[in-house]
Amino acid sequence: MPLPPLSQPPPIKQTDGKDYRIRPLKRGDRDNAFKLLALHGWVVPTNEQELAISWVVQHPEMESFVAHDVASFSRLFGIITMSHRPQLRVGGRVACIDLFVVAEEHRNKGVGTDLLAQALRRTEALACKRIELQLPPARDGRHDFFEFNGFKKNGEELYVRDAPGVATR
């Protein structure tokens, strides 16, 4: 007796009119995530990508979300990663937006707003006292976006250096 033909899953109904969905970052997103990062100037050597995404996905003090094409789970429109940790000086948990990237062709369509909203929901669930992020000194659309969403410049300067044994790229 022949097997019945495989039925196709019903099409996804879009009730909100958006062509993307937000979900947690997965290890399987490695190739597409690093391609998106490379488009924004953050090139991670191929031999370091698997370890880097494993750390980010598995770390208990990291939250990472992607906006993906509703028709393709793997086509990424944007990424936000956020670390969180207890901190004595604020008497509680502080979150830091470490990475926030939206593909050029998907900007001004709500993708960034929805990614940030997901991260902010997590900071609330984690009872964070403060959320920090670093922006370049030259004003651009990112400054306006974050100021519109309640972020304020606090006047502190960030100093950085490479860790011992790490060559500057």
C-alpha positions, 0 to 999 in steps of 0.5 A, spaced: 500 500 500 503 506 498 504 511 503 499 517 503 503 524 500 506 528 505 502 534 507 504 541 507 504 545 513 499 551 513 502 557 511 504 562 517 498 567 519 501 574 520 496 577 524 501 583 526 503 585 519 511 583 520 515 579 516 520 577 522 520 574 529 524 575 535 527 568 538 533 567 542 540 566 538 542 559 537 548 555 535 546 554 529 545 561 527 553 562 527 554 563 519 549 568 518 550 571 525 557 572 523 556 574 516 551 580 519 557 582 524 562 582 518 557 587 514 558 592 520 565 591 520 566 586 526 570 580 522 571 574 527 576 569 524 572 563 522 576 558 526 574 563 532 566 563 531 564 556 533 567 557 540 565 565 540 557 563 539 558 557 544 560 562 549 555 567 548 549 562 547 551 558 553 553 563 558 548 564 564 549 571 564 548 572 557 541 574 553 541 574 546 536 575 541 535 575 533 530 578 529 529 572 523 525 572 517 518 569 518 519 565 512 526 563 514 528 561 521 535 562 519 535 569 515 537 574 520 535 581 520 538 583 526 541 581 533 542 584 540 546 581 545 546 583 553 550 581 559 548 582 566 551 581 572 551 583 580 554 590 581 556 592 588 556 600 586 548 600 584 546 595 589 543 590 584 544 587 577 546 591 571 545 589 564 550 591 558 547 591 551 554 588 548 552 588 541 546 591 537 546 590 529 540 591 524 541 589 517 541 596 513 535 594 509 531 592 515 532 599 519 526 603 520 521 597 520 521 596 527 526 590 528 531 594 532 525 597 536 522 589 537 529 587 539 530 592 544 523 591 547 525 583 548 532 585 551 528 590 556 523 585 558 529 580 560 532 586 564 525 587 568 525 579 569 532 579 572 530 585 576 536 589 573 537 596 576 540 599 570 542 598 563 548 600 560 551 601 553 556 604 549 555 608 543 561 612 538 562 619 540 560 622 534 552 623 534 548 619 529 541 615 528 543 610 534 544 616 539 537 618 537 534 611 537 537 610 544 535 617 547 528 616 544 528 609 548 530 612 555 537 612 555 541 618 557 549 619 557 552 619 564 558 623 562 563 617 564 568 615 559 570 608 557 577 606 557 579 599 554 586 595 553 587 588 550 588 583 555 595 580 556 597 575 550 591 578 546 594 581 539 590 587 537 587 586 530 
